[in-house]
Amino acid sequence: MDNEQENNENKVKTKRIKLKRGRRGHKPTEQSRKTVMNAVGMGLNKKSVARVMGIDPRTLRKLYATELETGVDLANLTVIKALYKMASSGNNVIASIFWAKAMAGWQDTQKTVHEGLPEKISVTFALKAPDNGPIIEAPPVVDLIEQK
């Protein structure tokens, strides 16, 4: 009985060791770090980036934490540098105007005022009065609206 019990315990230990083994560990490279940073900067979520990289999302968060945090900021920096270069060259008027409004706080001084409806509208009708009944005067529609 004791040998049988020891054999069962050895089998259990062997199974546990086999269960703990997984795939070979993922090792980040300079190229994989750039890929993660670019993917995050372009708007991919962590789950999609992990799928593209072929790794578990937990592994992605563990090994690429810096890239996940800074990817969007570096993408924004790249775009802002390009916009600044276009705006400061003097050759791109639209970029210059956008920069002046968004970054320097400039505003358009000319305001467009739309004409609305006049304050009062009077409408009259020329109706023939009935031959055998009293004439009823109805209040103007505008007055009814103003009373509400």
C-alpha positions in Angstrom: 0.0 0.0 0.0 2.8 2.4 0.9 4.5 2.0 -2.5 1.2 2.5 -4.3 0.5 5.7 -2.3 4.1 7.0 -3.1 3.5 6.3 -6.8 0.3 8.3 -6.7 2.0 11.2 -5.0 4.9 11.2 -7.5 2.3 11.3 -10.4 0.6 14.2 -8.8 3.9 16.1 -8.4 4.8 15.3 -12.0 1.5 16.6 -13.2 1.9 19.8 -11.2 5.3 20.5 -12.6 4.0 20.0 -16.2 1.0 22.3 -15.5 3.3 25.1 -14.3 5.3 25.0 -17.6 4.0 27.4 -20.2 5.3 28.9 -23.4 8.8 30.2 -23.6 8.9 33.7 -22.1 8.5 36.7 -24.4 11.6 38.9 -24.6 11.0 42.5 -25.7 13.3 43.8 -28.4 13.8 47.3 -29.6 11.6 46.6 -32.7 8.8 45.1 -30.5 8.9 48.1 -28.2 8.5 50.5 -31.2 5.7 48.4 -32.6 3.8 48.6 -29.3 4.4 52.3 -28.9 3.3 53.0 -32.5 0.2 50.8 -32.1 -0.9 52.5 -28.9 -0.1 55.9 -30.4 -2.4 55.2 -33.4 -5.3 54.3 -31.1 -5.2 50.5 -30.7 -6.4 49.2 -27.3 -4.2 46.9 -25.1 -6.1 43.8 -26.1 -5.6 44.5 -29.8 -1.9 45.3 -29.3 -1.4 42.0 -27.4 -3.1 40.1 -30.2 -0.9 41.7 -32.8 2.2 40.9 -30.7 1.0 37.4 -30.1 1.2 37.6 -26.3 -1.2 37.7 -23.4 -2.5 41.1 -22.3 -1.0 40.5 -18.9 2.4 40.0 -20.5 2.0 43.1 -22.5 1.2 45.2 -19.4 4.1 43.7 -17.5 6.8 44.0 -20.2 5.7 47.1 -22.1 4.3 49.4 -19.3 6.4 52.4 -20.4 5.4 52.0 -24.1 1.7 51.7 -23.1 1.9 54.9 -21.1 3.9 57.0 -23.5 2.7 55.8 -26.9 -0.1 58.4 -27.3 2.0 61.2 -25.9 4.8 60.5 -28.4 2.3 60.3 -31.3 0.8 63.6 -30.3 4.3 65.1 -30.1 5.2 63.9 -33.6 2.0 65.5 -35.0 2.5 68.7 -33.1 6.1 69.0 -34.3 4.9 68.6 -37.9 2.2 71.1 -37.4 4.6 73.6 -35.8 7.0 73.2 -38.7 4.2 73.8 -41.3 2.8 76.8 -39.3 6.2 78.4 -38.8 7.4 78.0 -42.4 5.0 80.6 -43.6 4.0 78.4 -46.5 0.9 76.9 -44.9 -1.7 79.5 -44.0 -4.2 77.1 -42.7 -1.7 75.5 -40.3 -0.6 79.0 -39.2 -4.2 80.1 -38.5 -5.0 76.8 -36.6 -1.8 77.3 -34.5 -2.7 80.9 -33.7 -6.2 79.9 -32.6 -5.5 76.7 -30.8 -2.1 77.4 -29.2 -2.0 81.2 -29.0 -5.6 81.8 -28.0 -6.5 84.0 -31.0 -10.2 84.4 -31.9 -12.1 85.6 -34.9 -13.2 89.2 -34.2 -15.9 89.3 -36.8 -19.1 87.8 -35.4 -21.9 86.7 -37.7 -25.3 87.7 -36.5 -28.2 85.7 -38.0 -31.5 87.5 -38.5 -34.3 85.8 -36.7 -38.0 86.3 -36.9 -39.4 89.8 -36.2 -40.7 90.3 -32.7 -44.3 90.8 -33.7 -46.1 89.4 -36.7 -49.6 90.7 -37.6 -51.8 88.8 -40.0 -55.1 90.1 -41.3 -57.7 88.2 -43.3 -60.5 89.7 -45.4 -63.3 87.3 -44.9 -66.9 87.8 -45.9 -69.1 87.9 -42.8 -71.9 85.3 -42.6 -75.4 86.6 -43.6 -77.3 85.3 -40.6 -74.8 85.1 -37.7 -72.8 87.4 -35.4 -69.2 88.4 -36.3 -66.6 86.8 -34.1 -63.3 88.4 -33.7 -60.3 86.1 -33.1 -57.2 87.3 -31.3 -54.0 87.3 -33.4 -52.0 84.1 -33.2 -48.9 85.9 -32.1 -50.8 87.2 -29.0 -51.8 83.7 -28.1 -48.2 82.5 -28.3 -46.9 85.4 -26.2 -49.5 84.7 -23.5 -48.1 81.2 -22.9 
